[in-house]
Amino acid sequence: MLENSPQETPLAVPVSIPEKTVQSSDVYSSIQTINDAVKHHSGWIAPLKYELSKVIIGQDNLVERLLIGLLSGGHILLEGLPGLAKTLAVKTLAGAVQADFRRIQFTPDMLPADIIGTEIYNPQRTTFEVKQGPIFSTLILADEINRAPAKVQSALLEAMQEKQVTIGDQTFQLPELFLVLATQNPIEQEGTYPLPEAQIDRFMLKVVVGYPSQAEERKILDSFDHTDSNIQVTPVVRSEDILAARKVINSIYMDDKIKDYIVSLVYATREPQNFQLELKEYIETGASPRATINLKAVSRCLAFLAGRGYVTPDDVKATAIDVMRHRIRISYEAEAEGISSEDIIRKILDTVPVP
């Protein structure tokens, strides 16, 4: 089993910006400008959280990850046992956003055409016409995605990566805000199919949803004194607001040392011996470059949610597991010893020096 070494204490927030940068008045001024822009464009975050709290009790980590997906445009995979509010959380989020929303319930007998659409023959015009599927929406809830066969799951690949769908010889662009929020049951559950590696790598985050605390479950019990119809979720954010926030997030300051830290974390999953980590026998394949790109984007989103115009090492560490847990393929030795990809990531976080 892996032994956790003492975790290095992250430095205080101001230290994440080099001294020479702090002394530079022009850079300091630009960071202040970014802080002001973050404050201006994040005004809808609090109302959106309030709308979600009307329905979702607890699950703060889940709510935060859903907001990160909305802010970054990265697709999210939610995994958990039935009854943990995965579907409810996504539907509530969609109700609070002024955008098109479709729910796709995946089943073992689905066909790819049920998702992307197909060509239908029109006898009057003697031509084939395209009938678009439910994928042509802004927010997509792919419910129980791992209950459908691999060819159906793969039908989402082009849409998730290229934001386009090809039907016959025609290619159609999807909305700019297009976002897939998928749920799946643990693969050990009966009637589930593992997602193809190429597809699971397209998900920016894989969030494992756990049970609520005892106090939260009591609140859930009390909330059922009211019928669901009494809970009204009000749309509080427009697509334009989200797109504007994304532009601000792309400008959030990230120091070169933090960029190097991100690269080191990901590279340690491929060559752990370079960081004095004895993990090589437990890792079949390390995280892909998408992990590096996504970790940068997610860290900036977390800074945005905190009202900051700069990224700290804590932002990176807080999201590293959700970004990389599905991108590390563990070996048979790791499975035999009960070591998961999360255990490997925690060991890396404890070992790689924090800037």
HELIX and SHEET records of a PDB file:
HELIX    1   1 VAL A   13  SER A   16  5                                   4    
HELIX    2   2 GLU A   19  GLN A   23  1                                   5    
HELIX    3   3 SER A   25  HIS A   41  1                                  17    
HELIX    4   4 ILE A   45  SER A   53  1                                   9    
HELIX    5   5 ASP A   60  SER A   72  1                                  13    
HELIX    6   6 LYS A   86  GLY A   95  1                                  10    
HELIX    7   7 ALA A  113  ILE A  116  1                                   4    
HELIX    8   8 ILE A  145  ARG A  147  5                                   3    
HELIX    9   9 ALA A  150  GLN A  153  1                                   4    
HELIX   10  10 SER A  154  LEU A  156  5                                   3    
HELIX   11  11 LEU A  157  GLU A  162  1                                   6    
HELIX   12  12 GLU A  197  ILE A  200  1                                   4    
HELIX   13  13 GLN A  214  SER A  223  1                                  10    
HELIX   14  14 ASP A  228  ASN A  230  5                                   3    
HELIX   15  15 SER A  239  ASN A  250  1                                  12    
HELIX   16  16 ASP A  256  TYR A  267  1                                  12    
HELIX   17  17 PRO A  272  PHE A  275  5                                   4    
HELIX   18  18 LYS A  280  TYR A  282  5                                   3    
HELIX   19  19 PRO A  289  LEU A  305  1                                  17    
HELIX   20  20 PRO A  313  MET A  324  1                                  12    
HELIX   21  21 TYR A  332  ALA A  336  1                                   5    
HELIX   22  22 SER A  341  THR A  351  1                                  11    
SHEET    1   A 5 PHE A 101  GLN A 105  0                                        
SHEET    2   A 5 LEU A 139  ASP A 143  1                                        
SHEET    3   A 5 LEU A 179  GLN A 184  1                                        
SHEET    4   A 5 ILE A  76  GLU A  79  1                                        
SHEET    5   A 5 LEU A 205  VAL A 208  1                                        
SHEET    1   B 2 VAL A  97  GLN A  98  0                                        
SHEET    2   B 2 VAL A 237  ARG A 238  1                                        
SHEET    1   C 2 GLY A 117  ASN A 122  0                                        
SHEET    2   C 2 THR A 127  GLN A 132 -1                                        
SHEET    1   D 2 GLN A 164  ILE A 167  0                                        
SHEET    2   D 2 GLN A 170  GLN A 173 -1                                        
SHEET    1   E 2 ILE A 283  THR A 285  0                                        
SHEET    2   E 2 ARG A 329  ILE A 330 -1                                        
END                                                                             
